Amino acid sequence: MPRRPAVALVTCRDLPHLDPDDAPLVAALARLGVEAKAVVWDDSSADWSAFDLSVVRSTWDFSRRRGRFVQWAESVSRIENPAAAIRWNTDKHYLAALGGAGVPVIPTDWLEPSANLSS
């Protein structure tokens, strides 16, 4: 019997079993013969090579450690969300680039990470 394809549904420590909106993916993929598993992106024990594909889903903590997250994405060889797209999309300045190209975007005030927002 052939091995079932294995997919890592990438998440964060706050949602180790995925965001509730993403959780149904596990059963849906199983019906298609795919073994899906939630895996925390910064779990040092995760063996990304054990998966045929990794798909970024619930990685909501990336903004606090964007550099590390992008570095992680660059280290995963079989990832559906290419590292270049992750690098571009996780820096929300891409919205300004889209707006400058004529794409409608919501009005945005840019607060740089170095800004001191304490009162």
Residue frames as a rotation matrix with the C-alpha (Angstrom) as fourth column:
MET 1
0.581 0.814 0.000 0.00
0.814 -0.581 0.000 0.00
0.000 0.000 -1.000 0.00
PRO 2
-0.120 -0.655 0.746 1.45
0.557 -0.667 -0.495 3.41
0.822 0.356 0.445 -0.93
ARG 3
-0.598 -0.195 -0.777 2.30
0.777 -0.379 -0.503 5.88
-0.196 -0.905 0.378 1.82
ARG 4
0.569 0.817 0.098 -0.26
0.822 -0.567 -0.050 8.64
0.015 0.109 -0.994 2.38
PRO 5
-0.129 -0.585 0.801 1.07
0.420 -0.764 -0.490 12.14
0.898 0.273 0.344 1.62
ALA 6
0.101 0.070 -0.992 1.87
0.988 -0.121 0.092 14.08
-0.114 -0.990 -0.081 4.80
VAL 7
0.045 0.011 0.999 1.12
0.386 -0.922 -0.007 17.79
0.921 0.386 -0.045 5.17
ALA 8
-0.557 -0.232 -0.797 2.20
0.823 -0.278 -0.495 20.07
-0.107 -0.932 0.346 8.01
LEU 9
0.435 0.680 0.591 -0.41
0.562 -0.717 0.412 22.73
0.703 0.153 -0.694 8.79
VAL 10
-0.516 -0.848 -0.119 1.87
0.655 -0.302 -0.692 25.34
0.551 -0.435 0.712 10.31
THR 11
0.645 0.754 0.123 0.66
0.392 -0.465 0.793 27.14
0.656 -0.463 -0.596 13.39
CYS 12
-0.180 -0.674 0.716 1.95
-0.434 -0.599 -0.673 28.97
0.883 -0.432 -0.185 16.48
ARG 13
-0.874 -0.265 -0.408 2.37
0.217 0.538 -0.815 28.00
0.435 -0.800 -0.412 20.14
ASP 14
-0.760 0.635 0.136 -0.79
-0.539 -0.500 -0.678 29.89
-0.363 -0.588 0.723 21.12
LEU 15
0.391 0.893 -0.225 -2.81
-0.865 0.273 -0.420 27.68
-0.314 0.359 0.879 18.74
PRO 16
-0.570 -0.783 0.248 -1.00
-0.654 0.615 0.440 24.30
-0.497 0.088 -0.863 18.77
HIS 17
-0.467 0.497 0.732 -4.11
0.490 0.834 -0.254 22.56
-0.736 0.240 -0.633 17.40
LEU 18
-0.705 0.078 0.705 -4.76
0.635 -0.373 0.676 25.27
0.316 0.924 0.214 14.78
ASP 19
-0.844 0.535 -0.035 -7.12
-0.513 -0.825 -0.236 28.20
-0.155 -0.181 0.971 14.69
PRO 20
-0.312 0.794 0.522 -10.72
0.002 0.549 -0.836 26.95
-0.950 -0.260 -0.173 14.97
ASP 21
0.539 0.509 -0.671 -11.31
-0.628 -0.288 -0.723 28.05
-0.561 0.811 0.165 11.36
ASP 22
-0.083 -0.690 -0.719 -8.39
-0.961 0.245 -0.125 25.88
0.263 0.681 -0.684 10.18
ALA 23
-0.473 -0.165 0.865 -9.07
-0.635 0.745 -0.205 22.77
-0.611 -0.647 -0.457 12.29
PRO 24
0.562 0.757 0.332 -11.55
-0.314 0.567 -0.762 21.25
-0.765 0.324 0.556 9.78
LEU 25
0.352 -0.512 -0.784 -8.69
-0.924 -0.055 -0.379 21.01
0.151 0.857 -0.492 7.26
VAL 26
-0.611 -0.635 0.473 -7.34
-0.721 0.693 -0.001 17.93
-0.327 -0.342 -0.881 9.03
ALA 27
-0.157 0.646 0.747 -10.52
0.045 0.760 -0.648 15.89
-0.987 -0.068 -0.148 8.44
ALA 28
0.751 0.454 -0.480 -11.05
-0.405 -0.259 -0.877 17.31
-0.522 0.853 -0.011 4.95
LEU 29
0.032 -0.828 -0.560 -7.55
-0.992 0.043 -0.120 16.33
0.124 0.559 -0.820 3.89
ALA 30
-0.627 -0.206 0.751 -7.93
-0.446 0.885 -0.130 12.89
-0.638 -0.417 -0.648 5.51
ARG 31
0.397 0.854 0.336 -10.97
-0.066 0.391 -0.918 12.28
-0.915 0.342 0.212 3.29
LEU 32
0.810 -0.175 -0.560 -8.67
-0.587 -0.216 -0.781 12.95
0.016 0.960 -0.278 0.35
GLY 33
0.854 -0.471 -0.223 -6.09
0.443 0.881 -0.167 10.48
0.275 0.044 0.960 1.60
VAL 34
0.024 -0.842 0.539 -3.71
0.022 -0.538 -0.842 13.10
0.999 0.032 0.006 3.02
GLU 35
0.303 -0.027 -0.953 -2.36
0.926 0.246 0.287 12.88
0.227 -0.969 0.099 6.55
ALA 36
0.134 -0.188 0.973 -2.40
0.054 -0.979 -0.196 16.43
0.990 0.079 -0.121 7.95
LYS 37
0.224 -0.155 -0.962 -0.92
0.957 0.224 0.187 17.49
0.186 -0.962 0.198 11.25
ALA 38
0.925 0.039 0.378 -0.72
-0.039 -0.980 0.195 20.82
0.378 -0.195 -0.905 13.08
VAL 39
0.228 -0.920 -0.320 2.93
0.956 0.274 -0.108 21.73
0.186 -0.281 0.941 13.68
VAL 40
0.845 0.007 -0.535 4.20
0.249 -0.891 0.381 24.79
-0.474 -0.455 -0.754 15.56
TRP 41
0.882 -0.436 0.179 6.60
0.067 -0.260 -0.963 26.72
0.467 0.861 -0.200 13.31
ASP 42
0.190 -0.869 0.456 9.24
-0.739 -0.432 -0.517 27.38
0.646 -0.239 -0.725 15.99
ASP 43
0.854 0.091 0.512 9.13
-0.412 0.719 0.560 23.92
-0.317 -0.689 0.651 17.60
SER 44
0.013 -0.969 -0.248 12.77
-0.989 -0.050 0.143 22.86
-0.151 0.243 -0.958 17.51
SER 45
-0.482 -0.178 0.858 11.77
-0.255 0.965 0.058 19.19
-0.838 -0.191 -0.511 17.58
ALA 46
0.633 0.767 -0.105 9.69
-0.292 0.111 -0.950 19.46
-0.717 0.632 0.295 14.38
ASP 47
-0.478 -0.724 0.498 11.09
0.232 0.442 0.866 17.42
-0.847 0.529 -0.043 11.49
TRP 48
0.151 0.574 -0.805 10.01
-0.590 -0.601 -0.539 19.40
-0.793 0.557 0.248 8.45
SER 49
-0.613 -0.445 -0.653 11.60
-0.790 0.346 0.506 16.87
0.001 0.826 -0.564 6.13
ALA 50
-0.849 0.348 0.397 9.02
0.188 0.903 -0.387 14.31
-0.493 -0.254 -0.832 7.30
PHE 51
0.165 0.961 -0.223 6.32
0.123 -0.244 -0.962 16.24
-0.979 0.131 -0.158 5.42
ASP 52
-0.152 -0.112 0.982 5.66
0.964 0.204 0.173 16.26
-0.220 0.973 0.077 1.72
LEU 53
-0.207 0.163 0.965 4.42
0.423 -0.874 0.239 19.83
0.882 0.458 0.111 2.07
SER 54
-0.530 0.101 -0.842 4.14
0.782 -0.325 -0.532 22.51
-0.327 -0.940 0.093 4.75
VAL 55
-0.117 0.606 0.787 1.33
0.608 -0.583 0.540 25.08
0.786 0.541 -0.300 4.56
VAL 56
-0.971 -0.231 -0.062 1.41
0.200 -0.643 -0.740 28.24
0.131 -0.731 0.670 6.67
ARG 57
-0.101 0.995 -0.018 -1.95
0.657 0.081 0.750 28.63
0.747 0.064 -0.661 8.43
SER 58
0.821 0.572 -0.012 -2.20
0.325 -0.450 0.832 30.01
0.470 -0.686 -0.555 12.02
THR 59
-0.059 -0.954 -0.293 1.20
0.940 0.045 -0.337 31.62
0.335 -0.295 0.895 12.63
TRP 60
0.695 0.561 0.449 -0.20
0.448 -0.827 0.341 34.70
0.563 -0.036 -0.826 14.36
ASP 61
0.780 -0.442 -0.444 2.89
0.316 -0.333 0.888 35.28
-0.540 -0.833 -0.120 16.53
PHE 62
0.266 -0.731 0.628 5.17
0.958 0.130 -0.255 36.01
0.105 0.670 0.735 13.54
SER 63
0.639 0.034 0.769 4.94
0.247 -0.955 -0.164 39.78
0.729 0.294 -0.618 13.99
ARG 64
0.930 -0.307 0.201 6.83
-0.304 -0.336 0.892 39.70
-0.206 -0.891 -0.405 17.28
ARG 65
0.051 -0.929 0.367 9.68
-0.143 0.357 0.923 37.72
-0.988 -0.100 -0.114 15.66
ARG 66
0.840 0.419 -0.344 9.35
-0.354 -0.057 -0.934 38.43
-0.411 0.906 0.100 11.97
GLY 67
0.125 -0.883 -0.452 13.05
-0.985 -0.056 -0.163 37.93
0.119 0.465 -0.877 11.20
ARG 68
-0.661 -0.349 0.664 13.10
-0.522 0.850 -0.073 34.52
-0.539 -0.395 -0.744 12.83
PHE 69
0.270 0.853 0.446 9.85
-0.073 0.480 -0.874 33.55
-0.960 0.203 0.192 11.09
VAL 70
0.769 -0.046 -0.638 11.20
-0.632 -0.206 -0.747 34.49
-0.097 0.977 -0.188 7.66
GLN 71
-0.324 -0.945 -0.041 14.42
-0.946 0.325 -0.015 32.63
0.027 0.034 -0.999 8.43
TRP 72
-0.376 0.287 0.881 12.36
-0.239 0.889 -0.392 29.56
-0.895 -0.357 -0.266 9.37
ALA 73
0.696 0.717 -0.037 10.38
-0.192 0.136 -0.972 29.81
-0.692 0.683 0.233 6.10
GLU 74
0.435 -0.624 -0.649 13.63
-0.890 -0.189 -0.415 29.97
0.136 0.758 -0.638 4.15
SER 75
-0.559 -0.721 0.409 14.81
-0.794 0.607 -0.015 26.78
-0.238 -0.333 -0.912 5.87
VAL 76
-0.014 0.641 0.767 11.78
-0.119 0.761 -0.638 24.65
-0.993 -0.100 0.066 4.93
SER 77
-0.862 -0.498 -0.091 12.35
-0.149 0.078 0.986 23.11
-0.484 0.863 -0.142 1.53
ARG 78
-0.728 0.667 0.160 8.81
0.512 0.373 0.774 21.98
0.456 0.645 -0.613 0.75
ILE 79
-0.576 0.505 -0.642 6.62
0.402 -0.508 -0.761 24.91
-0.711 -0.697 0.090 1.70
GLU 80
0.051 0.713 0.699 3.50
0.996 0.014 -0.087 26.01
-0.072 0.701 -0.710 -0.17
ASN 81
0.971 0.218 -0.101 3.94
0.222 -0.975 0.032 29.62
-0.091 -0.053 -0.994 0.88
PRO 82
0.365 -0.910 0.198 7.33
0.692 0.122 -0.712 30.56
0.623 0.397 0.674 -0.62
ALA 83
-0.004 -0.470 -0.883 9.76
0.940 -0.303 0.158 32.33
-0.342 -0.829 0.443 1.68
ALA 84
-0.892 -0.331 0.307 9.92
0.431 -0.827 0.361 35.31
0.135 0.454 0.881 -0.68
ALA 85
-0.147 0.924 0.353 6.15
0.179 -0.326 0.928 35.75
0.973 0.200 -0.117 -0.41
ILE 86
0.505 0.271 -0.820 6.30
0.821 0.144 0.553 35.36
0.268 -0.952 -0.149 3.37
ARG 87
-0.496 -0.757 -0.425 9.07
0.824 -0.565 0.045 37.97
-0.274 -0.327 0.904 3.57
TRP 88
-0.838 0.209 0.504 7.01
0.165 -0.783 0.600 40.39
0.519 0.586 0.622 1.44
ASN 89
0.032 0.999 0.015 3.65
0.183 -0.021 0.983 39.73
0.983 -0.029 -0.183 3.09
THR 90
0.312 0.089 -0.946 4.80
0.918 0.227 0.324 39.80
0.244 -0.970 -0.011 6.72
ASP 91
-0.764 -0.412 -0.496 6.08
0.487 -0.873 -0.025 43.35
-0.423 -0.260 0.868 6.34
LYS 92
0.106 0.990 0.095 2.75
0.819 -0.032 -0.573 45.11
-0.564 0.138 -0.814 5.98
HIS 93
-0.235 -0.260 -0.937 4.37
-0.263 -0.911 0.319 47.90
-0.936 0.321 0.146 3.97
TYR 94
-0.867 -0.029 0.497 3.42
0.426 0.475 0.770 45.77
-0.259 0.880 -0.399 0.98
LEU 95
0.167 0.986 -0.019 0.03
0.885 -0.158 -0.437 47.45
-0.434 0.056 -0.899 1.26
ALA 96
0.291 -0.143 -0.946 1.67
-0.143 -0.984 0.105 50.79
-0.946 0.104 -0.307 0.41
ALA 97
-0.790 -0.609 -0.066 3.29
-0.198 0.153 0.968 49.18
-0.580 0.778 -0.241 -2.64
LEU 98
-0.518 0.688 0.508 -0.08
0.838 0.529 0.137 47.83
-0.175 0.496 -0.850 -3.76
GLY 99
0.441 0.698 -0.564 -1.74
0.579 -0.702 -0.415 51.21
-0.685 -0.144 -0.714 -3.17
GLY 100
-0.104 -0.598 -0.794 1.01
-0.338 -0.730 0.594 52.92
-0.935 0.330 -0.126 -5.16
ALA 101
-0.955 -0.222 0.197 0.28
0.073 0.468 0.881 50.53
-0.288 0.856 -0.430 -8.02
GLY 102
-0.648 0.750 -0.136 -3.38
-0.673 -0.479 0.564 51.55
0.358 0.456 0.815 -8.02
VAL 103
-0.445 0.501 -0.742 -4.80
0.423 0.848 0.319 48.61
0.789 -0.171 -0.590 -6.05
PRO 104
0.279 0.598 0.752 -7.46
-0.458 -0.605 0.651 49.75
0.844 -0.526 0.105 -3.57
VAL 105
-0.438 -0.409 -0.801 -6.25
0.565 0.568 -0.599 49.29
0.700 -0.714 -0.018 0.02
ILE 106
0.635 0.663 -0.398 -7.68
0.716 -0.309 0.626 50.36
0.292 -0.682 -0.670 3.35
PRO 107
0.549 -0.452 0.703 -6.33
-0.362 -0.887 -0.287 53.64
0.753 -0.097 -0.651 4.75
THR 108
0.616 -0.439 -0.654 -3.29
0.691 0.699 0.183 52.78
0.377 -0.565 0.734 6.86
ASP 109
0.728 -0.528 0.437 -1.13
-0.645 -0.743 0.179 54.56
0.230 -0.412 -0.882 9.42
TRP 110
0.444 -0.659 -0.606 2.33
0.211 0.735 -0.644 52.97
0.871 0.158 0.466 9.57
LEU 111
0.769 -0.275 0.578 3.77
-0.639 -0.284 0.715 52.45
-0.032 -0.919 -0.394 13.05
GLU 112
0.159 -0.811 -0.563 7.32
-0.476 0.436 -0.764 51.19
0.865 0.389 -0.316 12.84
PRO 113
0.555 0.037 -0.831 8.43
0.510 0.774 0.375 48.52
0.657 -0.632 0.411 15.32
SER 114
-0.478 -0.846 -0.236 10.96
0.751 -0.254 -0.610 50.98
0.456 -0.469 0.756 16.74
ALA 115
-0.183 0.484 0.856 8.23
-0.190 -0.871 0.452 53.48
0.965 -0.080 0.251 17.64
ASN 116
-0.953 -0.099 -0.287 7.85
0.265 0.184 -0.946 54.04
0.146 -0.978 -0.149 21.36
LEU 117
-0.323 0.926 0.194 4.12
0.039 -0.191 0.981 53.74
0.946 0.324 0.025 21.89
SER 118
-0.214 0.243 -0.946 4.10
0.945 0.296 -0.138 53.75
0.246 -0.924 -0.293 25.68
SER 119
0.554 0.525 0.646 2.47
0.357 -0.851 0.385 56.68
0.752 0.018 -0.659 27.40
